[in-house]
C-alpha cells in the first residue's frame, strides 16, 4: 500500500490508500502518523510506525515511498505460548 503513494497526491487520496491515520496532531496538521503490526515467525509480533507529510496546499510531499527512510521506529515482541 505504501508503494502506491506518489508526491502530489491529495489528503483524500492518501486516506483512500492507507486508511484513517492513527494520529492527527492539531499542532502539526501537515503530518499524519500510521502504525501497523504483523506476526513474524522468528521474532513474534512486529509493530512499525511511519508518517506522511503534506504541504500547505494539502498535497503529499514525503512518505516512506517517496524518500530513502522506511520506518521511524520499530519494536518487536516475542509472545510465548503454552503447550
Secondary structure, DSSP 8 states (H G I E B T S, - for coil): -GGG--TT-BHHHHHHHH-S-SEEETTEEEEEEEEEEEEETTTEEEEEEEEEEE-TTSBEEE-TTTSS---SEEEEE------
